């Protein structure tokens, strides 16, 4: 399949724009050869007009029809074969294995949502019969179901070109709900996005979906993104990315005349609290597990543990040593994009530049291209509490070790934290009473709380919560992962006093 | 029980403010004698500090403990006896029967939420067992539940001093969820609010709730309300009232550093579409039913039908005549407050002042005090479509009749509407095919769709949706009525890899 570099305005390839850009091969640090054409305002309007027209048709299709569309997308993505894996690797510097794993996850998600909507159970229909004889007033019959909101704008993540981008969780859940989707392609991997878009359009045609159910807009500049989220035809927004990116888009959403759901997942430092008991039990295995989580995917995961909280005890230094050793063994890794390396260096240097910071692991060798070393720095609990700058996320293989005076101070550190996607506690069986205050503190801060486990590796299942109090997510009441994420894009409606023959049709 | 006019800062009566105000007896058009003391910023801070401290304790109580609190509130409200009914009537001009009916509804809601949380089913817990043998990576155990968000600010409605105010649906659902509540008392019925607050505090003490679980702040000025919703310790806001009031508060919410859920139910004109078939079947009964809905409670319901859509056919004028007759029979009614009468007159005059408007029912007799006549005006479908001013809600017994050329124009009128709490279709059995486009159009606009029924009388049940697309509600994904309204105040959390003995405690 040839990647044209054009936009998909519904099923039509379109490239009228004058601004063009290329993606980068971070391993070689050279530009890839495809020229992407930025979508124009006219193309955006056209995509929205198509989506708006497709919505009332798409919404009325049966669950099995939409499910066949989702399953077909999964098939078409697989049909892209190695070409997809190749462009993925050339646009991210991530290894083949990761590309294939992420493709598997993407396909699994699409199939999971297909399964979710194959029956209408997900609509949580509630039927209440009329009680005409009730006094003082008769009860009317009431039937409640869920309806899709309308066209959704999706902004993919730099670090998940497949699973959280073009046909990722947001797109799959919105399409499952009955919402047309307009993707603003991530400029770091527009080639991957183009191929996946092509698969979606192919699947839409094969399964008879209305044109406009999906569009893909290329853009490296921010203007188009803001135009998109401010547009009256967009009824909700899904975003995965940085706090600054999410906040900037939200500013535009807030300027709308009509408020719309803006679901943004925006980063987290995923604190891990470790008790003295856990350290006493043995430091090596735990250090390896945590170090592995820090450097996984070059630390480019939203769930990377960026904050390690311990009490300064007799085994703490041994643990730091083990951790340091494990991190050193990882050596150098390639980041997805020069901008990400630049930010990694800048942000970790910023923390290391603060007078309180002790650099534990700081290989100063200059690395070529987009390679980076893992970094580990250390401060005390009261230093962390005193300076909110220590809470800033460093995207990449960096973690900050906090030595607290005692468990009370560690609890205070948690209380001082902003909202997080995850929190973890490493403890031993006889710590159960001891950690109660930590659990209580974490409950107010996180969307997922782990015990003796690391936060990377987000399970795609009904019991998952991927989200959390602000700024981890813009609305903590929803998850971005798992079948439950469909509820971001639907609203309830109640039918009162309808005759049975009409109602049956309305409830699907 | 004596009404002191002071604020409840937790369980303490407090009145340090210098600004004072009185409520009005709208029937007599005189001030009631109690002097209410506006809460100061210091008192607000104190209430929030108490709520913040109460939250981690209140959150951890069992469902049965919180249920006993809610049931006890219901009991204590009943224990207020006739004194509550008296003050309610003196502050609203509404008849005793309405006061008692609304008290019954309030008590029913409290007991319904108590029942909802008596078991932990409402938390929708999902438990997934670990699969250690799964390849390529083992699956960890995952358990998902729901947690309360934290202290909630509640703004009661002018038209529901009991059921949507101090101990109304927002307060009851938030307390049920495990959230402390701070009510900003409605200045039109602060006496009623004071008595109910007293009942809540009594119940809190009797059932051993932490101090700060409830506070009640008096205020007639807007400053305190904005201070409240901007406060970092407030984690969500529930509001029932006008579009202008809701929008002004939302402006303040949007200025927060951390976004919080702002659920506002803000008014609606509740269109009723009537087919020619329905008119042909007979106009008298239908006219009486609809007229009854327009004037119910002097038209001071958020679900009052303010827009009647018909096709100009052979029975249309007969229907208007019947409707007019039925409205005339209602004669004069007292509105809740001079400000509401002033707005009713101003807003209905504004619509009647537009050159297109024909006044059908417009008794021009000047009425004393806060009495008003019902009003009915008429325009054509294209006139409605051309001028958005015809969509402005007139709170009170006013309705606008729209004569459309044909069903297509009627459909266009619906498509032109803003979001609504409800829509209704009156039709006959052989109209089923005919109304399909109307149903489709309404589905994009309303939270509740009725067939041959009027929208007033909001059933409190699991199948109810009270909400709808903006501006009917600020977030169409939630209902403000029924047990489901609890989900406005909770968020999911997932526990990963926790030992069974700890997990059991975490999931309640």
Boltz contact constraints between the chains, C-beta under 6 A:
constraints:
  - contact:
      token1: [A, 126]
      token2: [B, 462]
      max_distance: 6.0
  - contact:
      token1: [A, 126]
      token2: [B, 463]
      max_distance: 6.0
  - contact:
      token1: [A, 128]
      token2: [B, 461]
      max_distance: 6.0
  - contact:
      token1: [A, 128]
      token2: [B, 463]
      max_distance: 6.0
  - contact:
      token1: [A, 140]
      token2: [B, 453]
      max_distance: 6.0
  - contact:
      token1: [A, 142]
      token2: [B, 463]
      max_distance: 6.0
  - contact:
      token1: [A, 144]
      token2: [B, 463]
      max_distance: 6.0
  - contact:
      token1: [A, 144]
      token2: [B, 465]
      max_distance: 6.0
  - contact:
      token1: [A, 254]
      token2: [B, 254]
      max_distance: 6.0
  - contact:
      token1: [A, 258]
      token2: [B, 470]
      max_distance: 6.0
  - contact:
      token1: [A, 259]
      token2: [B, 470]
      max_distance: 6.0
  - contact:
      token1: [A, 259]
      token2: [B, 474]
      max_distance: 6.0
  - contact:
      token1: [A, 448]
      token2: [B, 494]
      max_distance: 6.0
  - contact:
      token1: [A, 449]
      token2: [B, 495]
      max_distance: 6.0
  - contact:
      token1: [A, 450]
      token2: [B, 496]
      max_distance: 6.0
  - contact:
      token1: [A, 450]
      token2: [B, 497]
      max_distance: 6.0
  - contact:
      token1: [A, 451]
      token2: [B, 497]
      max_distance: 6.0
  - contact:
      token1: [A, 451]
      token2: [B, 498]
      max_distance: 6.0
  - contact:
      token1: [A, 453]
      token2: [B, 140]
      max_distance: 6.0
  - contact:
      token1: [A, 453]
      token2: [B, 496]
      max_distance: 6.0
  - contact:
      token1: [A, 453]
      token2: [B, 497]
      max_distance: 6.0
  - contact:
      token1: [A, 461]
      token2: [B, 128]
      max_distance: 6.0
  - contact:
      token1: [A, 462]
      token2: [B, 126]
      max_distance: 6.0
  - contact:
      token1: [A, 463]
      token2: [B, 126]
      max_distance: 6.0
  - contact:
      token1: [A, 463]
      token2: [B, 128]
      max_distance: 6.0
  - contact:
      token1: [A, 463]
      token2: [B, 142]
      max_distance: 6.0
  - contact:
      token1: [A, 463]
      token2: [B, 144]
      max_distance: 6.0
  - contact:
      token1: [A, 464]
      token2: [B, 494]
      max_distance: 6.0
  - contact:
      token1: [A, 465]
      token2: [B, 144]
      max_distance: 6.0
  - contact:
      token1: [A, 465]
      token2: [B, 492]
      max_distance: 6.0
  - contact:
      token1: [A, 465]
      token2: [B, 493]
      max_distance: 6.0
  - contact:
      token1: [A, 465]
      token2: [B, 494]
      max_distance: 6.0
  - contact:
      token1: [A, 470]
      token2: [B, 258]
      max_distance: 6.0
  - contact:
      token1: [A, 470]
      token2: [B, 259]
      max_distance: 6.0
  - contact:
      token1: [A, 474]
      token2: [B, 259]
      max_distance: 6.0
  - contact:
      token1: [A, 476]
      token2: [B, 491]
      max_distance: 6.0
  - contact:
      token1: [A, 477]
      token2: [B, 491]
      max_distance: 6.0
  - contact:
      token1: [A, 479]
      token2: [B, 492]
      max_distance: 6.0
  - contact:
      token1: [A, 491]
      token2: [B, 476]
      max_distance: 6.0
  - contact:
      token1: [A, 491]
      token2: [B, 477]
      max_distance: 6.0
  - contact:
      token1: [A, 492]
      token2: [B, 465]
      max_distance: 6.0
  - contact:
      token1: [A, 492]
      token2: [B, 479]
      max_distance: 6.0
  - contact:
      token1: [A, 493]
      token2: [B, 465]
      max_distance: 6.0
  - contact:
      token1: [A, 494]
      token2: [B, 448]
      max_distance: 6.0
  - contact:
      token1: [A, 494]
      token2: [B, 463]
      max_distance: 6.0
  - contact:
      token1: [A, 494]
      token2: [B, 464]
      max_distance: 6.0
  - contact:
      token1: [A, 494]
      token2: [B, 465]
      max_distance: 6.0
  - contact:
      token1: [A, 495]
      token2: [B, 449]
      max_distance: 6.0
  - contact:
      token1: [A, 496]
      token2: [B, 448]
      max_distance: 6.0
  - contact:
      token1: [A, 496]
      token2: [B, 450]
      max_distance: 6.0
  - contact:
      token1: [A, 496]
      token2: [B, 453]
      max_distance: 6.0
  - contact:
      token1: [A, 497]
      token2: [B, 450]
      max_distance: 6.0
  - contact:
      token1: [A, 497]
      token2: [B, 451]
      max_distance: 6.0
  - contact:
      token1: [A, 497]
      token2: [B, 453]
      max_distance: 6.0
  - contact:
      token1: [A, 498]
      token2: [B, 451]
      max_distance: 6.0
